[in-house]
Amino acid sequence: MKPRYLPALRGIFGDWAYYSCLMPMGEVADRVQYAKTLHNSEQLSELIQRELKKGRARDIARYLRTNEERFFNSLVVAVFDGDPAWYQLRDIRPERSDIDVDDLSSQTIASIGFLRFSGEEKLFALDGQHRLAGIKQAIRAKPELRSDEASVIFVSHKNTREGRRRTRRLFTTLNKTAKPVSKGDIIALDESDVMAIVARDLVENHPYFNERRILVVAKSNLPVGDVDHLTTIVNLYDVLKILFRKMKGQVPFKELQFNRPPDSEIERYKDFAIRYFTLLGRRFKELREYFAAKDPTRAVKRWRTKTGGSVLFRPVGLTIFTSVVVALMRNRSLEEAAKLASRLPRELSSEPYKGVLWNPSTRTMEIRYQTLVRELLLYMLGVEGTRSVDKLRTDLARTRGESLRNCKLPNRVVGY
C-alpha cells in the first residue's frame, strides 16, 4: 500500500503523545475499526459490537446523509503495528506578510508537520465508535461523502498486556467523562431540533409565550411558589414534541431532533403549535383568561392554588392533556379533539386527579402517575387507551391504596 501523509499537529497531554490530523471520511470508513482489539476475549469484543448495533449509528448515518451543515468533533483513534512516522516542518513560510516567523516559539513550530502511515498499521476507535459506525453506513449509501475531511486524534497503542490495559483505561476515561448535551442547552442553541427552534421562536415572538409567561429555565417543573408563569420552556418543548410527532404521522422523535427541515416546513410546525394553543384558549376558560390577561400573575394565582387549582396550570397537566388531545386525533380533527377534551374535569382536588396526580395531604404533584391519569381521562371520554378496564381499575386501586372491591373508576363524561 502506498504511504499516506496526513497534515497534523503534535501535542503532549499527560503521558500521552497525540497527533491531531485531517483524514478523509472515506479513509476513516475503510481503515478504522472498532475497539474489539482491546480484549483477548471474543465475548468481550462481541459486547462492544452488540452495543454498536443499537439505533444510534443509524441516526448518525441519516444525519450525515441529509444535513449539509453536518459536523463532528474529533474521533480518538489508537494505532498499533506498522510504524507511523512524524515529520516536523522546520522551514515555515506564511503567505501573509503580517506574521513574523521569528515570533513563533520553537515548541509551536515543533508541533506542526505530517504523520506518515505506511498502510500496514491497525487503527481502532477509542472515542467515537457510534460516529464511526454512522460514517461507515452513510458512505455505503452516499459515496460522495468520502471526500469530507474528519478530524482524527491518533494515540499510540502497544499490543501487549500492559499496553491493552493502558488503552482500556483511556477508552473508559473518554467515554465515562463524556457528558450528554442537556435539554436546556438543546433548547437554547440547537438549530436542527424542530421543537427547540419553534420553542425559542414562540418565547421570543408570540404574546402567549413571552418570558413573563414562560419561565426560561433548564427544568421541566416550575419552582415552588411560582405565580407568574404558565409553565417552563422545557415543558413547552415536551408539549411540542408530542404535537409534532402527531403532525407528521408519528414520525420518529430523533428525526425531529437531528434533521432540520426547510424553513417553510418549520413555519408549518410553528403555525400548528400556535393553532393548538389558540384552540386550548378557546375551549378552556382558565387558559382563555390567562392568554388574554395583561397581567398573567392574577390568572396564575386564581388557577394555581395551594389546594390544587386547574391541572392545566401545572407543567405535567399540559403534557397530559396534550397527550389526550393527540390520542383523540386518531379519528378526529384537532378542533374536534380539543372540543371533546374540554369536557374533562380539570380541578386537581377532584376525580381523577385526587389521590393520584394530586396528593391533598402534602399538596404536591405525583408526576410518576401521569400515564395512569392519561389513561383515566381517555376512559372518561369513552376512548380506548393502552390499558384494559380491569387493568386500569387494578392500577388505580394500587395507587390509591384501596381494595380492588372498593375501587371505582371515575364517571365517564362521554359514553360509548
DAJOMO-V540007 format. One record per run of one state. SS is the DSSP state (hx for helix, st for strand, lp for the rest). FROM is the first residue (numbers start at 0). LEN is the number of residues. If there is no record, write none. Layout:
{{SS:FROM:LEN} {SS:FROM:LEN}}
This chain:
{{lp:0:3} {st:3:10} {lp:13:2} {st:15:9} {hx:24:7} {st:31:2} {lp:33:1} {hx:34:4} {lp:38:3} {hx:41:11} {lp:52:3} {hx:55:11} {lp:66:8} {st:74:6} {lp:80:4} {st:84:4} {lp:88:12} {hx:100:3} {lp:103:2} {hx:105:5} {lp:110:1} {st:111:6} {lp:117:4} {st:121:6} {lp:127:1} {hx:128:13} {lp:141:1} {hx:142:5} {lp:147:1} {st:148:8} {lp:156:4} {hx:160:16} {lp:176:6} {hx:182:7} {lp:189:4} {hx:193:12} {lp:205:1} {hx:206:3} {lp:209:4} {st:213:2} {lp:215:15} {st:230:2} {hx:232:15} {lp:247:5} {hx:252:6} {lp:258:4} {hx:262:21} {lp:283:1} {hx:284:8} {lp:292:3} {hx:295:8} {st:303:2} {lp:305:2} {st:307:3} {hx:310:3} {lp:313:1} {hx:314:14} {lp:328:5} {hx:333:8} {lp:341:5} {st:346:1} {lp:347:6} {st:353:1} {lp:354:3} {st:357:2} {lp:359:4} {st:363:2} {lp:365:1} {hx:366:14} {lp:380:8} {hx:388:12} {lp:400:16}}
